[in-house]
């Protein structure tokens, strides 16, 4: 099936909010084997929205529209789409009851609130449409079918849209596929997007079925291998040689082939498997690395301590960095990073410590050490590996890249000292 996405909202066009819905739905459609050829953002304008919806319905089998299902006057997605498809709006007693129940709970917690008349607008649905209950809000989702075409309306807030899609729309679209779709994810770290692309360009050029879809993440590249077949067994069989070839090409840079496993999960798993404990010593990241580690269930088994030593005094007191090192080399230096890592191991008693010290900006840089200069070290049972990095971007972006790079450095160090059991 082919499809397209329409995101409704003037606030998206103005840049007031980031369109995360489109990114999420694109990935989900790729999993389902739906080929997306168009994505459109349109404001809350009846004429322009009508043109966009009509054009999408004329050329695509699946049209997914997000936003504009609320109770206010500028929420017109449902009304415009029903008009384009020739549906009449009628009150849905089930939806009205759910809205009423939602507000009874809401008013109980917010005594000064009341149900206003415009909220009942959300109980009006196209006659004959499939109504999707909203477990996290008041606006229901809707599916309108016309022959082989499917027009799906979803609420705009991601906290409402994503659960509704996964609970109701994903199974619905999955059943509509004439073939079984099977995907295998290959997640790569330590190699940039352009290098990954160059390594697999021959595979991308000749691909038909299965296909490889690259996704660039911060510090990572994900490759989704997808096959269509008469059944799942056959689709898995088709994916297997492609995954095997990717493993041969990228080797240890592949940290997982599991859909939901994160880089930090793979690192915690490695540490646990090797019976190692960890400490983190951070400066410019301010605890971002330890937070990523703590996100993993079971991290308490391997994480001993997390140090955030933002000042020179903290580096000396908590991590035993020498006063002379800070005076001569500076806080942002290879020697300071090395002493931070060694001191972190000594102070915490951990087997491994990763240290980070750098300049995240926007100020604080110099000609010798511009903004984005970062030194990291990983101390593994006394041996220290020090790396120098240069990142660019905003303060937050630099800190995110640094955190991922520290996870990769930690992973590489463990693999270099890997002990088979």
C-alpha positions as CSV (number, residue, x, y, z in Angstrom):
1,X,0.0,0.0,0.0
2,X,1.1,3.6,-0.6
3,X,0.3,6.4,1.8
4,X,0.9,9.9,3.0
5,X,0.8,12.0,6.1
6,X,-1.0,15.3,6.7
7,X,-0.1,17.3,9.8
8,X,-2.6,20.0,10.7
9,X,-1.8,23.0,12.8
10,X,-0.7,26.6,12.2
11,X,1.6,26.2,15.3
12,X,3.7,23.7,13.3
13,X,4.1,26.1,10.4
14,X,5.1,28.8,12.8
15,X,7.7,26.6,14.4
16,X,6.1,26.8,17.8
17,X,6.1,23.0,18.1
18,X,8.2,20.3,16.6
19,X,6.4,17.9,14.4
20,X,7.3,14.7,16.2
21,X,4.1,13.0,15.0
22,X,5.4,12.8,11.4
23,X,8.6,11.2,12.5
24,X,6.8,8.6,14.6
25,X,4.2,7.8,11.9
26,X,6.9,7.5,9.2
27,X,8.7,4.9,11.2
28,X,5.5,3.0,12.0
29,X,4.5,3.0,8.3
30,X,7.9,1.7,7.3
31,X,7.4,-1.2,9.8
32,X,4.0,-1.9,8.2
33,X,5.4,-1.9,4.7
34,X,3.4,1.2,3.7
35,X,5.3,3.3,1.2
36,X,5.1,7.0,2.1
37,X,5.5,9.3,-0.9
38,X,4.2,12.6,0.6
39,X,4.1,14.5,3.9
40,X,2.3,17.8,4.2
41,X,1.9,20.4,6.9
42,X,-1.1,22.6,6.6
43,X,-2.5,25.4,8.8
44,X,-5.9,25.6,10.4
45,X,-7.5,27.1,7.2
46,X,-10.6,25.5,5.7
47,X,-9.9,26.2,2.1
48,X,-6.2,25.0,2.1
49,X,-7.0,22.0,4.3
50,X,-9.7,20.9,1.9
51,X,-7.3,21.2,-1.0
52,X,-4.7,19.1,0.8
53,X,-7.1,16.4,1.9
54,X,-8.7,16.1,-1.5
55,X,-5.3,15.8,-3.3
56,X,-4.1,13.2,-0.8
57,X,-7.3,11.1,-1.1
58,X,-7.0,11.2,-4.9
59,X,-3.5,9.8,-5.0
60,X,-2.9,7.6,-1.9
61,X,-4.5,4.4,-0.5
62,X,-3.8,5.3,3.1
63,X,-4.0,8.9,4.4
64,X,-3.2,9.6,8.0
65,X,-4.1,13.0,9.3
66,X,-3.1,14.3,12.7
67,X,-4.3,17.4,14.6
68,X,-7.4,19.6,14.5
69,X,-9.8,17.3,16.4
70,X,-10.2,19.4,19.5
71,X,-13.2,21.4,20.7
72,X,-12.3,24.9,19.5
73,X,-13.4,26.7,16.3
74,X,-10.1,26.3,14.6
75,X,-10.2,22.5,15.0
76,X,-11.8,21.7,11.6
77,X,-10.0,18.5,10.4
78,X,-13.0,16.2,11.0
79,X,-15.5,18.6,9.5
80,X,-13.4,19.3,6.4
81,X,-12.4,15.6,5.8
82,X,-16.0,14.4,6.2
83,X,-17.1,17.1,3.7
84,X,-14.5,16.0,1.1
85,X,-15.4,12.3,1.5
86,X,-19.2,13.0,1.6
87,X,-19.8,11.9,5.1
88,X,-22.6,13.4,7.3
89,X,-21.7,14.1,11.0
90,X,-23.9,12.5,13.6
91,X,-23.7,12.4,17.4
92,X,-22.0,9.2,18.8
93,X,-23.6,8.3,22.1
94,X,-20.6,6.1,23.1
95,X,-18.1,8.9,22.6
96,X,-20.3,11.5,24.3
97,X,-20.5,9.2,27.4
98,X,-16.7,8.8,27.4
99,X,-16.2,12.6,27.2
100,X,-18.7,13.0,30.0
101,X,-16.8,10.5,32.1
102,X,-13.5,12.1,31.4
103,X,-14.7,15.5,32.5
104,X,-16.3,14.2,35.7
105,X,-12.9,12.9,36.8
106,X,-11.2,16.1,35.6
107,X,-13.6,18.4,37.5
108,X,-13.2,16.3,40.6
109,X,-9.5,17.2,40.6
110,X,-10.0,20.7,39.3
111,X,-13.0,22.1,41.2
112,X,-13.0,25.4,39.4
113,X,-13.4,23.8,35.9
114,X,-16.7,22.9,34.1
115,X,-17.7,21.2,30.9
116,X,-18.3,23.8,28.2
117,X,-20.7,23.3,25.3
118,X,-18.0,23.2,22.7
119,X,-16.6,19.9,24.1
120,X,-19.6,18.0,22.8
121,X,-18.4,18.9,19.3
122,X,-15.9,16.0,19.7
123,X,-18.8,13.6,20.0
124,X,-19.9,14.3,16.5
125,X,-18.5,11.7,14.1
126,X,-18.9,10.8,10.4
127,X,-21.8,8.4,10.0
128,X,-20.4,4.9,9.2
129,X,-16.8,5.7,10.3
130,X,-14.9,3.5,12.7
131,X,-14.5,5.3,16.0
132,X,-11.3,4.8,18.0
133,X,-11.5,5.4,21.7
134,X,-9.0,7.9,23.2
135,X,-7.7,6.5,26.4
136,X,-5.7,9.7,27.1
137,X,-8.0,12.5,26.1
138,X,-11.4,13.5,24.8
139,X,-11.0,13.6,21.0
140,X,-11.7,10.1,19.4
141,X,-9.8,8.9,16.4
142,X,-11.6,8.1,13.2
143,X,-11.2,5.7,10.2
144,X,-13.2,6.4,7.0
145,X,-13.1,3.7,4.3
146,X,-14.0,4.2,0.7
147,X,-13.2,1.2,-1.5
148,X,-9.6,0.4,-1.1
149,X,-8.9,3.9,0.4
150,X,-8.5,4.4,4.2
151,X,-8.5,7.9,5.7
152,X,-7.4,7.9,9.4
153,X,-7.8,10.9,11.7
154,X,-5.8,11.0,14.9
155,X,-5.5,13.6,17.7
156,X,-2.5,15.9,17.6
157,X,-1.0,15.6,21.1
158,X,1.7,12.9,20.9
159,X,0.6,11.5,24.2
160,X,-2.8,10.8,22.7
161,X,-1.8,10.0,19.1
162,X,0.9,7.4,19.7
163,X,-1.0,5.1,22.1
164,X,-4.0,5.3,19.9
165,X,-2.0,4.4,16.8
166,X,-0.3,1.5,18.5
167,X,-3.4,0.1,20.1
168,X,-5.9,0.6,17.3
169,X,-4.5,1.8,14.0
170,X,-1.4,-0.4,13.7
171,X,-3.4,-3.7,14.1
172,X,-6.0,-2.4,11.7
173,X,-3.5,-1.5,9.0
174,X,-1.5,-4.7,9.6
175,X,-4.6,-6.8,8.8
176,X,-5.2,-4.8,5.6
177,X,-1.8,-5.8,4.2
178,X,-2.1,-8.5,1.5
179,X,1.3,-9.8,2.5
180,X,3.1,-10.3,5.8
181,X,5.7,-7.7,6.7
182,X,8.7,-8.6,8.8
183,X,11.4,-6.2,9.9
184,X,14.8,-6.7,11.5
185,X,16.7,-3.8,13.0
186,X,20.4,-3.4,12.9
187,X,21.8,-0.7,15.2
188,X,25.2,0.7,14.6
189,X,27.4,3.1,16.7
190,X,30.8,4.6,16.3
191,X,30.4,5.2,12.6
192,X,28.8,8.2,10.9
193,X,25.8,8.2,8.6
194,X,27.8,9.0,5.5
195,X,30.2,6.2,6.1
196,X,27.4,3.7,6.7
197,X,25.8,4.9,3.5
198,X,29.0,4.5,1.6
199,X,29.5,1.0,3.0
200,X,26.1,-0.2,1.8
201,X,25.5,1.8,-1.3
202,X,25.8,-1.3,-3.5
203,X,23.0,-3.0,-1.4
204,X,20.8,0.1,-1.5
205,X,21.1,0.4,-5.3
206,X,20.0,-3.2,-6.1
207,X,17.4,-3.6,-3.3
208,X,13.9,-4.6,-4.1
209,X,12.6,-7.1,-1.5
210,X,14.0,-7.1,1.2
211,X,14.7,-3.4,1.6
212,X,17.2,-1.5,3.8
213,X,16.0,1.8,5.3
214,X,18.7,3.9,7.2
215,X,17.7,6.1,10.1
216,X,20.3,8.6,11.5
217,X,20.2,9.1,15.2
218,X,22.5,11.2,17.5
219,X,25.8,9.2,17.4
220,X,24.1,6.2,15.9
221,X,22.7,4.8,12.6
222,X,19.8,2.3,12.5
223,X,19.2,0.1,9.5
224,X,15.8,-1.5,9.2
225,X,15.7,-4.6,7.0
226,X,12.2,-5.3,5.8
227,X,10.8,-8.1,3.7
228,X,7.3,-8.8,2.3
229,X,6.2,-12.4,1.9
230,X,3.3,-14.8,2.1
231,X,4.0,-15.6,5.7
232,X,6.4,-14.5,8.5
233,X,8.6,-17.6,8.2
234,X,9.4,-16.8,4.6
235,X,9.9,-13.1,5.3
236,X,12.4,-13.9,8.1
237,X,14.2,-16.2,5.8
238,X,14.5,-13.4,3.2
239,X,15.9,-10.9,5.8
240,X,18.5,-13.3,7.2
241,X,21.2,-13.1,4.4
242,X,20.9,-9.3,4.4
243,X,21.4,-9.0,8.2
244,X,24.3,-11.5,7.9
245,X,26.0,-9.3,5.3
246,X,25.5,-6.2,7.4
247,X,27.1,-8.0,10.4
248,X,30.1,-8.9,8.2
249,X,30.5,-5.3,7.1
250,X,30.1,-3.5,10.4
251,X,31.2,-6.1,12.9
252,X,31.6,-4.8,16.5
253,X,30.0,-1.5,15.5
254,X,26.7,-3.3,15.6
255,X,25.5,-3.1,19.2
256,X,22.2,-4.9,18.8
257,X,19.7,-6.4,16.3
258,X,16.8,-6.0,18.8
259,X,14.2,-3.5,17.9
260,X,13.8,-1.9,21.4
261,X,17.3,-2.2,22.8
262,X,19.1,1.1,23.4
263,X,22.8,1.8,23.4
264,X,22.9,2.2,27.2
265,X,21.1,-1.1,27.6
266,X,23.7,-2.9,25.6
267,X,26.5,-1.2,27.7
268,X,24.8,-2.2,31.0
269,X,24.4,-5.7,29.7
270,X,28.1,-5.9,28.7
271,X,29.2,-4.7,32.1
272,X,26.9,-7.1,33.9
273,X,28.0,-10.1,31.7
274,X,31.6,-9.3,32.5
275,X,30.9,-8.8,36.2
276,X,32.2,-5.2,36.1
277,X,31.1,-2.2,38.2
278,X,31.0,1.4,36.8
279,X,31.5,5.0,38.0
280,X,31.0,8.1,35.9
281,X,32.9,11.4,36.3
282,X,31.2,14.2,34.4
283,X,31.8,17.9,34.0
284,X,30.1,19.5,30.9
285,X,27.4,16.8,30.6
286,X,26.3,17.5,34.2
287,X,25.0,13.9,34.8
288,X,23.5,13.1,31.4
289,X,25.7,10.0,31.1
290,X,24.7,8.6,34.5
291,X,21.1,9.4,33.7
292,X,21.2,7.4,30.5
293,X,22.7,4.5,32.5
294,X,20.1,4.8,35.3
295,X,17.4,4.6,32.6
296,X,18.2,0.9,32.3
297,X,16.3,-1.4,34.7
298,X,18.9,-3.3,36.7
299,X,21.6,-0.5,36.4
300,X,21.9,-0.6,40.2
301,X,23.8,-3.9,39.9
302,X,26.7,-2.2,38.0
303,X,26.6,1.5,38.7
304,X,28.5,2.4,41.9
305,X,28.6,6.2,41.8
306,X,28.1,9.1,39.5
307,X,30.3,12.2,40.0
308,X,29.3,15.6,38.6
309,X,32.4,17.7,39.1
310,X,31.7,21.0,37.4
311,X,34.4,23.1,39.2
312,X,38.1,22.7,39.5
313,X,37.7,22.3,43.3
314,X,35.2,19.5,42.8
315,X,37.6,17.7,40.5
316,X,40.4,17.9,43.1
317,X,38.2,17.0,46.1
318,X,36.0,14.2,44.6
319,X,38.3,12.8,41.9
320,X,41.8,13.6,43.2
321,X,42.8,15.6,40.1
322,X,46.1,17.3,40.9
323,X,46.2,21.0,41.5
324,X,49.2,21.3,39.2
325,X,47.4,19.5,36.4
326,X,44.6,21.9,36.5
327,X,46.9,24.9,36.7
328,X,49.2,23.8,33.9
329,X,47.0,21.8,31.5
330,X,43.6,23.3,32.3
331,X,40.3,21.6,33.3
332,X,39.6,20.7,29.7
333,X,42.6,18.6,28.8
334,X,43.7,15.0,28.2
335,X,45.6,14.8,31.5
336,X,42.7,16.1,33.5
337,X,40.3,13.6,31.9
338,X,42.8,10.8,32.6
339,X,43.1,11.8,36.3
340,X,39.3,12.1,36.6
341,X,38.9,8.6,35.3
342,X,41.5,7.1,37.6
343,X,40.3,9.1,40.6
344,X,36.7,7.9,39.9
345,X,37.8,4.3,40.0
346,X,39.9,4.8,43.2
347,X,37.2,6.9,45.1
348,X,34.3,4.6,44.2
349,X,36.0,1.3,44.1
350,X,34.5,0.6,40.6
351,X,36.2,-1.5,38.0
352,X,35.6,1.0,35.2
353,X,35.2,4.8,35.2
354,X,34.4,7.1,32.3
355,X,35.3,10.7,32.6
356,X,34.1,13.7,30.6
357,X,35.5,17.3,30.5
358,X,34.8,19.8,27.8
359,X,33.4,23.1,26.6
360,X,29.8,22.9,25.6
361,X,29.4,26.6,24.9
362,X,28.1,29.0,23.8
363,X,30.9,30.7,25.7
364,X,34.2,29.6,27.2
365,X,36.1,28.6,24.1
366,X,39.4,29.8,22.9
367,X,41.6,29.6,19.8
368,X,43.4,26.6,21.2
369,X,40.3,25.0,22.6
370,X,37.2,26.2,20.8
371,X,33.6,25.4,21.9
372,X,32.9,21.7,21.3
373,X,36.4,20.6,22.5
374,X,35.9,17.6,24.7
375,X,38.3,15.1,26.4
376,X,37.1,11.7,27.6
377,X,38.9,8.9,29.4
378,X,38.0,5.4,30.3
379,X,39.8,3.7,33.1
380,X,39.5,-0.1,33.0
381,X,41.1,-1.8,36.0
382,X,44.0,0.7,36.1
383,X,44.6,1.1,32.3
384,X,43.4,4.4,30.9
385,X,42.3,5.2,27.3
386,X,42.0,9.0,26.6
387,X,40.3,10.5,23.6
388,X,40.0,14.0,22.2
389,X,36.8,15.1,20.4
390,X,35.5,18.1,18.6
391,X,31.8,18.6,18.3
392,X,29.6,21.4,16.8
393,X,26.1,22.7,17.3
394,X,24.1,24.2,20.2
395,X,25.0,23.6,23.8
396,X,22.4,20.9,24.3
397,X,23.3,19.2,21.0
398,X,27.0,19.1,21.9
399,X,26.1,17.6,25.4
400,X,23.9,15.0,23.7
401,X,26.7,14.0,21.3
402,X,29.2,13.9,24.1
403,X,27.0,11.6,26.2
404,X,26.5,9.1,23.3
405,X,30.3,9.2,22.5
406,X,31.0,8.4,26.1
407,X,28.7,5.4,25.9
408,X,30.5,4.3,22.8
409,X,34.0,4.8,24.4
410,X,32.8,2.7,27.4
411,X,31.5,0.0,25.1
412,X,34.7,-0.1,23.0
413,X,36.8,-0.4,26.1
414,X,34.8,-3.3,27.5
415,X,35.0,-5.1,24.1
416,X,38.7,-4.6,23.9
417,X,39.1,-6.4,27.3
418,X,36.3,-8.9,26.7
419,X,36.6,-12.1,28.6
420,X,34.7,-15.1,27.3
421,X,32.9,-17.1,30.0
